[in-house]
Amino acid sequence: MDGREAVEKAKRLKPDVVVLDYAMPVLDGIKAGREILAQFPGTAVLVYTFMVFPTIERMAKDAGIQAVIQKADSSALIAEIRRLLERNPTAAEDGLDADADLNGHSSNHEPL
């Protein structure tokens, strides 16, 4: 999936949390995240990247992205998603599966 497709899918699904790869084609994760947040400011956006650099963290923060997580630390990604879901009480009411796997597989929701 490329960044433009992720934005279009977010428009359709209106998720509580979006996890974007930093190195997506067409729009990188930060640009896609910025577009998603412009349309859905209540959505939590995380960027998942191979290497975390201060420049990426600064760009993500400036875009309103909640966190940048290194791909080598999948437990940090899961913990951050759970933390964001706990801060959003409507996610549980909507039936969001906080125990979905890293690919977003859940009986309740379609992965971005």
Phi, psi and omega in degrees: 000142176259173184298323179295318178297322179297319178296315180297320179292322177296323177298320183285317187269335182050059183287161174282324182226137176235130175249120183242138173287137179297320188264047177277149175287168179070293173234128176290172184300327180287316178295318178296318178299319178300316180294318179297314181293330178295326182268330183225076185299341179275355180281135174275130180239130176240144175249131181251123186218155180296314180231135177262119178243151178306325179298316179295316179299320180294315179298320179296315179299316179297331180276352181091009180286134188287328183200154171241122184242136178282136183300332180292347184243069182296332178294327176292323178297312180298316180298319181291319177299313179299319179299316180293323179292324178294330178282347181245092185297337181287339180298315179294322179294329180280358179083020180295134182269097181292349180259017177298151181284178185297339178272004179082010181289122182206151179288344185260336191222150176273133179289149174285000000 
